Amino acid sequence: MGHVEHTRARLRRIGLLVAAWAAGMLPLAWPSATAAATADPVYIAFDGAYSIRTNTAPLAIERGIRAALEEINARGGVLGGRPLRLLTSDNQGVSARARDNYLEHAARPDVVAVFGGKFSPVIVETVPEAHKAKVPLVSVWGSADQITEHGLRPSYVFRLSLKDSWGVEALMQRARQAHKAQRLCAVLPNTAWGRSGHAVISARAAPLGLSVVATRWYNWGDKAFAEVVDACRTAAAQAMVLVANEVEAALILKEIAQRPAAERLPVVSHWGVTGGVIHELAGEALEKVDFQVIQTFTFVGNERPRARQLAEWLMKEGGYASPKDIVSPVGSAHAYDMTHLVARAVEQARSTRGEAVRQALERLPPFDGAVRRYAPAFTPGRHDALGPQQVLFVRVERAGALTPVR
């Protein structure tokens, strides 16, 4: 086809599109939407522990990202019509694999951010690589303080998630508020996540008027927890502050449930358990132990427009009957909001370069997300988007639903 014929054909196509728009068959934003379907993509990557069978966080995070991408791309994408696409990888919960996955993603052209999942240790170990590759590393679940408190400047690590310095303190305050407990036992994993929690407990217990009468460490994969529970009872603890994921937490709950009712310690837990099938693993122990879990978000009774919009998308996608049935809700909500923030940073930077996106993330205008209004989300001196104001607690029902408690 010659130049004249090509031009005429292009004009005919444009004429047909204009006619379709005039007839109401196309939305007003059709030029950018069309461009977003055909232009070179911009990528967000997510590296999660998909292959850990009991881990529900990766799919929840992925769905939150995809929900946001659908909205962004329906508006025309970014940078004048480029679609945002998702890349995923499985780190199997292994730090070395997570580092390799991050570097592989960061080396790909037009990757503007790499999201990390539930396991704080693998994110902590990847922090140095993010500052070498200069592509933002984003935590949408991991809570260890070291994720954003690492001393590297300018920082290429951002977090839209709970942070242990205020989250673990909230666990202790909850134990006192809900159970009138002044004597606590702390049960923690021997990981960067556990050490982050222990540092907060050690620093904040006395100022809060609390005593930590027993501290027990465990390793991922441990199967026996009778000695841990016995140590708490021997020390006359009135409540257990637990930092755990679903597998070890279920074993601890079962161990407590086996004791006489008068000897069953109430448990206030970190949120790793709600990133997995704790209800399947703990079974009837959930009905025998007073077990409350920290969260930063719930779909239950949430009237925020974006929260309701996201809940509708997730219920349709996952086949959930009601908002309370949505699995691992913090993962979906955090990832959804963070995806929108990254897209806005790319637009503000007018670039996919990591350095430019990092700077833009620190200077975003206000944004009303599913979790909160960010005004702003980050600053040059603060790379954590959430705070103690977002804390709430839930109970885990036998069917897996998370029910907020006062």
N, C-alpha and C positions, 0 to 999 in steps of 0.2 A: 504494500500500500504506500503510495506517495505521500508527500507532506500535506498536499491540499486535501486528498481523500481522507487522511488520518484526522486532519483538523475538522473536516465536515462530520466525520463519524463521532468525534468527541463532542461536538456541539449538539448532534442529535441526541446523544446519551444525556447530556446536561438538560436539554429541552424536555426529555422524558421524565427526568427527576424533578424538574421544576413543576411539570404538570401533575406528577404524583403528589408532590408536597401541597400544591394548591387544592387538590382533591381530598386532602386530609389523610393520605396514605403514608406519609412520611412525617417524622417529628421535625420541629423547627431546627433542631441541631444536626440535621442530616449531613451537612458537609463534613463536620469534624468526626461524626460517628463513622462515616464511610472511610475517612482517612485512617481512623484508629483500627479499622479492620484490615488495612493493607500495608500500613507503614511499618518500618522496622521496630520490633518490640523493645521496650525497656523492661528490665527484670528485677523482681524481688525474689530472693532465695530464702528458703526455710530448711534448716537442718534439725531434725528431730529424731527421737529414739523410736522409730516406727516398729521395729522388729521385737520390742519388748512386749510380750503378749498382753500383759495386764495394764499397759500404759494407754490411756485414752486421750492424753493431752495432745499428741501430734495431730490426730485427725481434727480435734476441736480447733486447734490453732490454724490448721490448713483451711478449714471451713470459714473461719473468721476472715482470713486473708482473701479467700475467693469471693466471699460476699461483698467485701469492699471493692475488689477488682471489677466485679460486675457493674457496680454503681459508677466507678470512675470511668470505665471504658464506654459505658452507655452515654456518658457526657462527652465523649470524644477523646479519652485517654489523656496523655500529657504531651507537652512540648509540641503543640500544634497538630496533634492527631496521631501520636504514637501509642499503641496499646501497651498496657502494663500486663506482664505475664508472670506466672509463678514457676519457680524451679524448686524441687524438693530433693532431699537426700536423707539417708538413714545413718545416724552415727552409732546406733546400737547401744547408746549410753556410755560409749568409750571415748575418753578425752582425746586420745591420739587420732582416732578416726574423725572426731569433730573438727580438730584442727585441720586435718587434710581436706575435709569437705569444705570448710570455710575458705581455704586457700584456692581450691578448685573453683568455687563460685566467684570469689573475688577477682580471679584472673580472667574471667569471662567478660568481654566487652558489654557495657551497658547494664551491668548489675549494680544497682544503686544502694542496696542494703542486704544484709544477711540476718535473718531472724533466728534466734536460738530458742530452744524449748524448755522443758520442765527441769532438767538437771543442772543445777548451779555449777557443780564442779567442771563440767565440760565447757561451760561458757567462760568460767574463770581462766581455764587453761588456754582458751583461744584469744583472750584479751591482748596479749603481746603481738599475736599475728595480725590482729586488726590494725594495730598502729604501724605495722610494717607495710601492709597492703593498702592502707588508707581507704578502706571501704567500710562504712558504718556497720557495726555489729550491734544488734538490737535484742535485748531480752524482753520477752513478753510473758515470761513465767518465772524464771530463775530469780531468787530473792537474795542471795548472798551479798553482803555489803561490798565484797571485793570486786563485784562486777562493775560497779561505777566508781568505787574508791580504790584506785590503783596508782595514782600519782603520775600517770602519763599525760602529757599535755602537748598539743591540744588533744582532748579525748575523742576517740572514735567510737566510744561505746555509749549507747543510750538504753534506757529501761523504761518501759511502761508496764509496771508490775509492782507487787509488794516488795518492800525492802526490809531486811531483817532488823535494822536498827530501830525501826518503829513497829514492825510487825511482831517480832518476838516479845517486845515490851508489851504489846497489846495482848499477847497470850497470857502473860503473867497477870496483867490487870484483870483479864477475864476470869482467871482462876480465883482471884480475890473477890470479884464482883458476883460471880455466879455461884461460887461454892464457899464463900467466906474463908477461903484458904489463906493462911499466912506461912505455912510450912510446905514447901514445894519439893518435888523431886524432878530432875531434868533427865530426859532420855534422848540421846542424840547420836546421829551417825558419825563415824570416824571419817569425815570428808570435809571439804571446804565449806559446804553448807552447814554441817554440824558445828564446825569451829566458828563460823560466823554467828550462829545462834548462841553458842556458849559465851562468846565475847559479850554479847548483849546481856545475857542473863547475869554474868559476873559483874558487869558494870551497873546494871539497873535494879537488881533485886533489893539491895539495902536502901537506896533512895526511895523505893516504893514501899518500904516497911515489910519486906518479905524475906524469908530465910530459905535458902536452897539447902535442904538437909541431906540430899543424896544426888549424886550425878553419875549416870551410867552411860557408857559408850558402847555402841555395837557396830558391826561391820555389815555392809550390804550382803545379803545372802545368809546371814545367821538364821538358825531355825529354832533355837531354844531361848526362851525369855523368862523362865521361872525365876532365875536368880535376880534378874532386873526388877521384876515385880516384888519379889521378897525383900530386896534392898530398900525399896521405897516404903514398904510396910514397916520394916524393922526400924527405919528412921522416923517413923510416925509422920510421914508426909500426909498432907490433907488433899493434895491434888497432884496430878502428873502433867508436866509440860512436855509434850512430845513433838520431836522433829523427825518426821518419817515419811516415806512413801507407802504405797498401799500394801505391799507384800509384808514388810516387817510390822507395820501398824496393825494389820489383821491378826498376826500371830500374838502381838501384845494384848490386843483386845480379847482374844480368845483365852489367853492366860488369865487375865483379870476376871473374865466372866466365869471361870471355873471356881473362883473363890466364893465363900459364903457372901451373901448380899451385903452384910455389914462391913465386909473387908474389901469391897470393890472400889478402888480409887476412881474418882472422876478424872477424865482425860480432856485436856484442852490441847488441840493439835494444830500443827502447821498444815499447810494446804496441799502438800504433795500427795496426800491420800485421795484428794478429789480430782487428781489427774490420772486416776486409775479405778479399777473395778473393786473398790474397797467393800462395797455391799455384797458382792459375790464371794469375796474371800473371807470376810468376817462373819457373814451369815447372822445367826440369831444373837451373837455377841453384841450386835448393835442395839438390841432391845434390852440387854442386861447391864450395859455400861453407859454411864452418862458421858457422852462423847460429843464434843463441840469442835468445830473446825473454822478457822479464820478464812475469810474471803475478802475481796475488794469489790465484788460485783454480784448482783443477782438479777435474773430476769423476772423474779416473782414480784408482782406489784409495781414493777418499774414503768413509770409513765414517760420517761425520756423518749422523744420521738425516734431517735436513732436506735435506742435499745429495743423499742417495740418493732421497728422495721427489721432489725437484725434477728429478733426472735422469730418473726414470721418466716424469714428466709431459712433459718436453721430448722424450724419445725417442718417446713416443706422438704428441705434437703435430707434431714435425718429421720423423717417419719415420726416425729415426737407428737404426742397428744396434747401437751400443754407446755408452757414455758418452763415449769419446774422440772420437767423431764429432760431438758437439754443437758447433755453430758459435758462435764468440764467447762462450765460457762465462763469462768474467768479467762480461759485460754482463747475462746472465740471472741469475747468482747475486747480483750487487750489487743489481739492481733488485728481485729477489724479497725479499731481506732488508730493503731500504729500504722497500718497500711495507708489510711487516709492522710495521716501526717507526713509520711514519706512522700506520697504523691504531691502534696502541697509543697514540700521542700524541693522536689525536682522542678516543679513549675517555677518556684521562686528563684531557684538557682539558674534556670534556663540551661541546665546541663545535667549529664549523667556522671560527671566526675565525682569521685568520692569526697574529695576535699570541698568541692562546692556544695554538695548535698549536706555534708556535716555542718558547714557554716550556716546553711539555710535552716537546718533543724533547730539551731539555737536562736533563730530570729523569726519564728513563724507568727503570724497573726492569730488571734483567738479562733478556736474551733470547738463546736459543740459536738462531742462524740457520744457514744453509747454509755461510756463509764462516767464521764464528767465533762464540764466545760473547761477547756485548756486555754488559759489566758496569761501567759503562754504555756505550751507544753514543756519547753526546755529553755534554758538560758546558758550563756557561756560558763557560768559557775554551777549550774544544776542540770544534771542529765537524768534526773528521775522525774517522771511525769505525774506520779501519784503520791499520796501522802496519807497520814493517819486518818484524815477525814473520810477516806473510802472504806475503812475497816467495818466489817460486820461479821457475824458468826452464824453458822448453819448446823443443823443436825442432818445426818445421813440416814435416809429411810431404807428399809429393807429392799425396796425396789430400785434404789439408787438415787431417788430425787433428793435434792438439797433444799431443806426448808429453813428459811431464816428464823432465828430466835432472838428475842430481846435480851 
